Structure formats: C-alpha cells, structure tokens
C-alpha cells in the first residue's frame, strides 16, 4: 500500500501543474500561431478564469484548507475548462464574466482589445531584430 500511495501522490503532484499550466500554455502557443481566432478566445478565456480561481484561492486559503477534496474538485473543473470537447472556459466567460461586465457597465479601454497595438509590437520587435 505504501508504494501505491507514493505513486498516487506523485501522479497527483504532476496532474495539477500539467492540467492547469503546462497543457494550457502549450495550447495557447498553438492558438497564437494558428490562423483561426476561435481558439484564441478559448485560451484567453481560460487564463481569465484561471486568474479568478487563483485569486479566489489566495483569498480563501484558510477556508479551502478545511474543505476535503477541494484540490480534486478544482482539477475536475479545470479539466472541463481546458478540454477541447467541452470548451468550458469559453462557456464560463460568455455566460458569466461577459454578463457581469455588461450588467455592471464596466468600461473597458478600447485600445486594449485583440490585436490592438500588435502591429506596434511587431514593428518594435523587427526593429530590434527579434522574429
């Protein structure tokens, strides 16, 4: 039982970062390099939702410590967010985040949208010899 528990503990330690960071990082890079903008929205939504989760965990750390299986529930939720079959991050963003922004009349800066200023960064990078 000791060796099995050690294996489960190690898999558990690898599953979290792999699911919450490594795969989304890889998929985000692939999305940025693809010609489709559909996948860009999914991964931008993921990072927004993941940021909310991280901030929530920081604020509620003392309470979450006492909730059994919090980490496992979070991993299942993140799996739903990242797996392409579900597109959970896009769903959560459209149904909840965007609705709250509209409901509360949050003003977003127009110069910060998708591709805003991208040409400037490309020009600066090319000027510096970065490709």
BELJO-V682934 format. One record per residue. RES is the residue in three letters. SS is DSSP state (2 for helix, 1 for strand, 0 for the rest). BURIAL is # if it has 9 or more other ideal C-beta (glycine too) atoms within 8 Angstrom, else .. Layout:
RES_SS_BURIAL / RES_SS_BURIAL
This chain:
UNK_0_. / UNK_2_. / UNK_2_. / UNK_2_. / UNK_2_. / UNK_2_. / UNK_2_. / UNK_2_. / UNK_2_. / UNK_2_. / UNK_2_. / UNK_2_# / UNK_2_. / UNK_2_. / UNK_2_# / UNK_2_# / UNK_2_# / UNK_2_# / UNK_2_# / UNK_2_# / UNK_2_. / UNK_2_. / UNK_2_# / UNK_2_# / UNK_2_. / UNK_2_. / UNK_2_# / UNK_2_# / UNK_2_. / UNK_2_# / UNK_2_# / UNK_2_. / UNK_2_. / UNK_0_. / UNK_0_. / UNK_0_. / UNK_0_. / UNK_2_. / UNK_2_# / UNK_2_# / UNK_2_# / UNK_2_# / UNK_2_# / UNK_2_# / UNK_2_# / UNK_2_# / UNK_2_# / UNK_2_# / UNK_2_# / UNK_2_# / UNK_2_. / UNK_2_. / UNK_2_# / UNK_2_. / UNK_2_. / UNK_2_. / UNK_2_# / UNK_2_. / UNK_2_. / UNK_0_. / UNK_2_. / UNK_2_. / UNK_2_. / UNK_2_# / UNK_0_. / UNK_0_. / UNK_0_. / UNK_0_. / UNK_0_. / UNK_2_. / UNK_2_. / UNK_2_. / UNK_2_. / UNK_2_# / UNK_2_# / UNK_2_. / UNK_2_# / UNK_2_# / UNK_2_# / UNK_2_# / UNK_2_# / UNK_2_# / UNK_0_. / UNK_0_. / UNK_0_. / UNK_0_. / UNK_0_. / UNK_2_# / UNK_2_# / UNK_2_# / UNK_2_# / UNK_2_# / UNK_2_# / UNK_2_# / UNK_2_. / UNK_2_. / UNK_2_# / UNK_2_# / UNK_2_# / UNK_2_# / UNK_2_# / UNK_2_. / UNK_2_. / UNK_0_. / UNK_0_. / UNK_0_. / UNK_0_. / UNK_0_. / UNK_0_. / UNK_2_. / UNK_2_. / UNK_2_. / UNK_0_. / UNK_0_. / UNK_0_. / UNK_0_. / UNK_0_. / UNK_2_. / UNK_2_. / UNK_2_. / UNK_2_. / UNK_2_. / UNK_2_. / UNK_2_. / UNK_2_# / UNK_2_# / UNK_2_. / UNK_0_. / UNK_0_. / UNK_0_. / UNK_0_.
